[in-house]
Each structure stands twice: as structure tokens, then as C-alpha cells.
Amino acid sequence: MTTKTAAAPTAAAAEERSRRKTMEGVVVSDKMDKTRVVRVTRTVRHPFYQKVQTKSSKFHVHDEGNQAREGDLVQIASTRPLSKLKRWRLVRVVKAAPRAAEAKQP
């Protein structure tokens, strides 16, 4: 009787992970468990008027360790669908937002 074990990640699998879309954005909500809402802003030029506009999109991001907090600049990557809205995962916290000192309760 043989048992199947998980295969080690191959070079092809590692290459595909590196080809996934990545973006940087700011965490706007950390109220959910293991989920963060990240706003990604981009600048686009209007096709006719040529004026530069700022547009933004919000993405639901999977954060397994609950490490990102509101205001943090984070890097996210596309992944398989994890729930109805989550199609992104947290890669790393690029820059942490300044934290207010927690009030100690006696």
C-alpha cells in the first residue's frame, strides 16, 4: 500500500506565482477577521480632455495572520477565489502606519 504525499513545488509552479498580478495600496478597513479592504489608486489620462485623473478601486484581501492594520501600505497579489469577494492575498506590509499608543487600563 502506497501513500501519496504532496509534491514539492516545481520550478514551473514557482514561475507562475511570480507572474501573478501585484499591486500596492492602503488598508482602509481591518474590521473583519483575516480580511482587509485595500484601496489601490492609479492615475489615468482622460481620453479626450487629456486631464490627469485619480481613480481608485477597493479589493478584499486575505490576511492570514491579521498583520495589516488600517492605514498601512501593503503589497497584494492575485490568487484563486477564496470567497465571494476575495481574489487577492496579502504579500507583505510595505510601510506600517504610525500607531497611537494604546491606553493602558488600570
N, C-alpha and C positions, 0 to 999 in steps of 0.2 A: 504494500500500500504506500503510495507516494503522496506527499502533501505539497501543495503549491504555495510558494512564497512570493511576496511582491518583488517584482524585478527592480533592479537598481535603475535609476533614471539614466537614460541613454543620452548621447550627445544630441540626437535629433530632438528629444523632449526638452533638453536644456536650451537648444537654439530656438524652439518655438516659444518658450517662456520669454526669451529676450526680445522676440518680435512683437510682443503684446503692446497695445497702446498704453502709454503712460502720460499722466498729466499732473500738474501741481495746482493745488487750490487751498482755500482756507476753510477750516471746520466751522460751520455755522450752527450746528446742533450736536450735542453729545448726550441727549436725554434718554436715548434708547440703549439697551444692553447689547454690546457687540456690534452696534451700528452707528455710524456717524454720517451726517449730511455735510457734503463738501461742495462749496461754491467755486467753480472754475470760471475765471474771467478771461476774455480774449478781446482783442481789438480787430475790427474789420472796417474796411473802407466801403462806403455806400457806392453801389454800382453806378448811379447817375450823378449824384451831387459830389462824390469824392470826399465827403467829410468822414473823418475817422470816428467810429462809434465804439463804445464799450458794450459788449454783450456778455451775459453770464448764464451758466447752466448749473443746476444743482444735481448732485449724484449721491445716491445712497451707497455707502462704502462699508464693507465688512471689516471690523477691527476686533480680531480675536481676543487680544489682551486688554481691551479698553484703555489703550495707552494714549490716544489722542484726546485733547481737550479743546473746548471752544476757543477759537482764535489762533490755533496752531496752523502753521503752513505745513502741508503734508503732500507726499507723492503717492499717487494711486495708480493701479494697473487694472486693465480689463481682465475678467475671469468668466468662468461659466456662470449661468444664472444660479444664484444662491437662494433667492426668494422672489416674491412678486416684483420687487423694485431693485434688489441688489444685484448688480452686474459688475461691481468693482471691488477691489480689496486694497487694504492699506499696505503700502510697501514700507514707508518709513516716515518719521516725523522730521521734516527738514529743519524747521525752526519753531521752538516752543514759544507760546505767547507768555508774557510776563504774568505770574500768578500773584494774586493778592494773598497776603499772609493769612492763614486760617486762624479765625478767632478761637482761642482756647477757652473751653468752658470749664469752670471750676467744679 
